[in-house]
Amino acid sequence: MNTSLLSTFLFIHFLAFVPASIISINQESTPFMIMERNLAISAALNEAVQVHHMLSSMDSSSLEVRTQSAWADCLELYEESIQKLNRSMFLTNTMQNNIHVQTLLSSALTDQETCKDGFIDFSLAATYSKLFPLNESSENLCKILGMNKAVMASQTSGLASEEKSEGWLLRNRGLPEWLSESDRRILQEAPPPPDLVVAQDGSGNYRTIGDAVATAAAAQKGGKRFVIYVKRGVYKEYPVIQVENLTLLGDGIEATIVTGNRSVADGATTSNSATFVAQGRGLIVRGMTFENTAGPENHQAVAVRSQSDFSVFYQCSFKGYQDTLYVQKGHQFYRDCDIYGTVDFIFGNAIAVLQNCKIFVRKPMTQQTNVITAQGRTCPDDPTGIVLHECFVTAAPDLKPVQGMFKTFLGRPWKEYSRTVVMKTSLDDLIDPSGWTPWNSSNFYLDTLYYGEFNNTGRGADTLHRVNWPGYHIITNVGEALKFTVGSFLNNIPWLGDTGVPFTPGL
């Protein structure tokens, strides 16, 4: 066994026997806690490197086609996980940086879980177990999330009480603090001239979004925001946005449309079925429609998969059936958007808030049940979740005449610690009185999930006959509800500033 593997092996087994008392929440213990956390991250990094090396050394040509597809996803996902873990090792010890470490650890964990999900998509769980024997990396990352949460708690205990108040969190109103003043102006009514123009008729710099993004990657300097205007048209392509601080401006919903039809039924993993993939940090998109036209019969078929940390989608539309909007990881904010789908059509493990959005439930296949959300948190200390705030949920035109034939639920637990909150949202009468549904007949995760409702309205909002699960909450305490507002949930620090865009930081 080499030194790297030995250190990983020893620390993994140390983690297994760490008593809860070792993570004492007091200021004096913080230096030790940080050292302990960093050692654990180093061990997790070594383990991820070893897995990546194993994957890259495999002869993929010997694998069955679907296994090849899942293997290729895993190779990329473990590379991303390694990058996140590496970055988390070199941040100075401040409250804000440790919040960022929590996000990086969450993303690394999500990457590794997504690798597993790719095999499950094709009913290849046994193949995954064979390729990844005794893989405890996800469990270890969950423990490290707990360690880092304890570090943050020890730092929070040193803050003045007024700094921890709601006023500290919500001092200003506007878009997220991660948006600079110039970024905010981009989202107002009169954005600045774009750096590039995409137009199918040849009147711009490029005819495809992909070509324009490739140029942006080469031309962008010093991390300066790069703006691409995408003119009205139907773009049949599969853009992957790896550039950081990129803005895409369309001509509006149903005017600028990006369309595709990949699906799991056709051999793609759920991740790679996406029509549009957002990867680069700080993506801003306004006035575009993204769709996957594979149809309900082709099962998982993603319109947008976003792993862009600190991203904003404003006045956009997402159209699909099963798995329409994949909020995969990172901080994500959706404002004034339309989302269409049938099964699990808002899903993933991001820290995601959808505010003032319209959610349209479509007609599914015969015998199917509609489920709006499927949140994928696997660790109790992961800061992730899906929040619907001041949204409107109703039947799409194709479902409306027959909505009595199909049940519709707010969500179901995709993973063990699934967390979804619906607040101050108008729920039409298509919502089943029970509100929520188990993942399947096994009733998994009903005591570990967190599902909450607060001050919803409409004929589907009555909680009298809601599920009686240990993890379901009718939120009556304003303090509890405030935890899931934009100002608190998306970053837990003062992050709001003035903007011309309508925005609600609190309740």
RAWO-V97382 format. One record per pair of residues at least 4 apart in sequence whose C-alpha atoms are under 6 Angstrom apart, sorted by the first residue. I is the first residue (numbers start at 1). GAP is how many residues later the second one is. Records with the same first field share a line. If there is no record, write none. Layout:
BEGIN
I: GAP / GAP
END
This chain:
BEGIN
5: 4
8: 4 / 35
25: 129
26: 128
27: 127
37: 110
41: 4
45: 40
52: 26
63: 4 / 5
67: 4
70: 48 / 49
74: 4 / 41
77: 34
81: 27 / 30
84: 20 / 24
88: 13
106: 276
107: 222
109: 29
110: 4
118: 151
119: 5 / 6
120: 4 / 5
128: 4
129: 4
142: 237
145: 236
146: 235
163: 5
166: 4
167: 4
169: 318 / 324 / 325
170: 317
172: 324 / 325
173: 323 / 324 / 325
174: 322 / 323 / 324 / 325 / 329
175: 321 / 322
176: 319 / 320
177: 318 / 319
179: 4
186: 5
188: 312
194: 33 / 34 / 35
195: 32 / 33
196: 32
197: 7 / 8 / 31 / 32 / 33
198: 6 / 7 / 8 / 9 / 32
199: 4 / 5 / 8 / 32
200: 7
210: 29
215: 4
216: 4
217: 26
225: 20 / 21
226: 20
227: 20
228: 20
229: 19 / 20
230: 19 / 20
231: 19 / 20
232: 19 / 23 / 24
233: 23
234: 23 / 24
235: 22 / 23
236: 23
238: 37 / 38
239: 37
240: 37
241: 37 / 38
242: 37 / 38
243: 37
244: 36 / 37 / 38
245: 37 / 38
246: 37
247: 36 / 37 / 38
248: 37
249: 36 / 37
250: 6 / 37 / 38
251: 4 / 5 / 36
252: 35 / 36
253: 34 / 35 / 36 / 63
254: 35
256: 32
257: 32 / 33
258: 32
259: 31 / 32 / 33
260: 15 / 32
261: 31 / 32 / 33
262: 11
263: 5 / 10 / 37 / 38
264: 4 / 5 / 6 / 36
265: 33
268: 4 / 5
270: 30
273: 28 / 29
274: 28 / 29 / 30 / 31
275: 28 / 29
276: 28
277: 27 / 28 / 29
278: 28 / 29 / 30
279: 28 / 29
280: 28
281: 27 / 28
282: 28 / 29
283: 28
284: 27 / 28 / 29
285: 28
286: 27 / 28 / 29
287: 28 / 29
288: 28
289: 27 / 28 / 29
290: 13 / 28
291: 12 / 27 / 28 / 29
292: 11 / 28
296: 25
299: 23
300: 22 / 23
301: 22
302: 21 / 22
303: 21
304: 21
305: 21
306: 21 / 22
307: 21 / 22 / 23
309: 21 / 22
310: 21 / 22
311: 21
312: 21 / 22
313: 21
314: 20 / 21
315: 21 / 22
316: 21
317: 20 / 21 / 22
318: 21
319: 21
320: 4 / 20 / 21
321: 20 / 21
322: 20 / 21 / 23
323: 21 / 22
324: 21
325: 20 / 21
326: 21 / 22
327: 20 / 21 / 23
328: 20 / 21 / 22
329: 20 / 21
330: 20 / 21
331: 20 / 21
332: 20
333: 19 / 20
334: 20
335: 20 / 21
336: 20 / 21
337: 20
338: 19 / 20 / 21
339: 20
340: 20 / 21
341: 4 / 20 / 21
342: 19 / 20 / 22 / 28
343: 27 / 28
344: 27 / 28 / 29 / 30
345: 27
346: 27
347: 26 / 27 / 28
348: 27 / 28
349: 27 / 28 / 35
350: 34
351: 33 / 34
352: 34
353: 34
354: 34
355: 34 / 35 / 36
356: 34 / 35
357: 34
358: 33 / 34
359: 34
360: 34 / 35 / 36
361: 34 / 35
362: 34 / 37
363: 35 / 36
364: 4
369: 38
370: 38
371: 37 / 38 / 39 / 40
372: 38 / 39
373: 38
374: 37 / 38 / 39 / 40
375: 39 / 43
376: 38 / 39 / 42
377: 38 / 40 / 41
378: 37 / 38 / 39
380: 37
385: 34 / 35
386: 34
387: 33 / 34 / 35
388: 34
389: 34 / 35 / 36
390: 34 / 35
391: 34
392: 33 / 34
393: 34 / 35
394: 34
395: 4 / 5
399: 4
408: 23 / 24
409: 22 / 23 / 26 / 27
410: 25 / 26
411: 25
412: 25 / 26 / 27
413: 5 / 26
416: 29
417: 31 / 32
418: 31
419: 30 / 31 / 32
420: 31
421: 30 / 31 / 32
422: 31
423: 30 / 31 / 33
424: 31 / 32
425: 31
426: 30 / 31 / 32
427: 31 / 33 / 34
428: 30 / 31 / 32
429: 30 / 31
431: 29
433: 32 / 33
434: 31 / 32 / 33
435: 31
438: 5
445: 4
446: 23 / 25
447: 23 / 24
448: 23
449: 22
450: 21 / 22
451: 21
452: 20 / 21 / 22
453: 21 / 22
454: 21
456: 5
457: 4
483: 5 / 6
484: 5
485: 4 / 21
486: 4 / 19
487: 18
488: 4
END
